Amino acid sequence: MSCESDLHTCPKSSHQEAAEALAAAQSRYVANNLFSKKQHELAVELLPGGNTRTLLHTSPFPLCMKHGKGTFVWDEDGHKYTDFVGELSAGLYGHSHPVIRTAILSTFDETGLSLGSTTTYEARYASLLCQRFKLERVRMTNTGTEANLHALAAARHYTGKKKVVVFNGGYHGACFSFGGGKAAPNTADKGDFVVVQNYGDDEAAAEARRVIEETAREGDLAAVLVEGMQGAGGCLPGSKKFLLAAQEAAKNTGAIFILDEVMTSRLAPHGLGQELGLSPDLVTLGKYLGGGFSFGAFGGRKEIMDSVYDPRVKGSLAHSGTFNNNTMTMCAGFAGLNQVFTEEVCVELNRVGDDLRGRLNAVAKGTRLRFTGRGSLIGLHFRENGTFESQERADLRDLFWFEMLEEGFWITRRGFIAMMLDTPKDELDRFVDAVGRFLERHAGIMMV
Ligand code: PMP
């Protein structure tokens, strides 16, 4: 007799069991978060889908946070969580770091907002950014998206060409997204992007070389844009061999090699690129470097930056932006990088992150769960056979999310963890335990 004909005597499939566990977890979520539910119902009447940042959309409704302190957040229904979302890597300093607080208050009291002029603060921060990330020149923007927008404009202006080679799964901002092997419909200058279908390994290195050389032969290649580790793409590190191959092919063809370090600059004292021995023509930055405020920056070789963006150069491009040198960002960003996230602190945080990922993978051994990433950025993946080649199990990832919330851990539903500085060690231990208990509780659907 087949299982289809006798559901009572046959064991449940992993999918069926997961669907039941997920439905139960979702009903508990709804019952435990009535304020968030109500707030969502109000918000959809004002904001499309109830939010102003698509990433935060989630079903049946997102949690509505009330406040944060240190490395914890509290939602409107009164639950406390350890914050592992870490504002998608921008929240490195936590919610109320005393150094950032002092910088904000003293900027407000002594400097003021909206001066509408150049200031010493932007030059001071530029000097620190150049020294830390080995840049000859830098320009500030409001977001990482804008940093990439202007870096691409620089490459196009400098080379007189248009096309840009990018990689499957790459994310370079709100209008530069390349999941599923193609440019998202809202990509700026969509027709100019050529997407390499692989990322990170030897196969990707060979394909990158071929695509870069072919596009250059057609005569219109301006730049190669790549992340050293794909962040939004799932915390998948690119191998050194792959990144060097992409860089070499770009340089041999005269294309500008742009390394997107918006997420990865926090992974090593001088950024991931320096750690891997890369020498990009341009680098883009963002996230935590605004000290908690909106920030982006791009910089690199002075012959490119000066010829494209020095207003004294005839035919140079304008790079405008009302808030590019906003005093709060210039001072909070500087204080954070200068006093808090020093080179030593950076090394230590990433050591703790590597240790945590190692412990999590040890607990998950033999299950469908895998943890990826580098240092303080961790991705989690559920796969049918526990290998990356096998099918993704979004149902298990969702179940994990609902149940980690019940355990008091605020993580992204897509499975991304960005560690904050100073998360108590007890909380990291508690998380490893919670993951272990989750896997045991659902052993039937988690074991490979
Ligand atoms: N590049 C990368 C690698 C990113 O991860 C992000 C943001 N997640 C961006 C660019 C865009 O930065 P922002 O959200 O500040 O525009």
Boltz pocket constraint, residues with backbone or C-beta under 6 A from the ligand:
constraints:
  - pocket:
      binder: B
      contacts: [[A, 88], [A, 142], [A, 143], [A, 144], [A, 145], [A, 146], [A, 148], [A, 171], [A, 172], [A, 173], [A, 174], [A, 227], [A, 229], [A, 231], [A, 232], [A, 260], [A, 261], [A, 262], [A, 263], [A, 286], [A, 287], [A, 295], [A, 296]]
      max_distance: 6.0
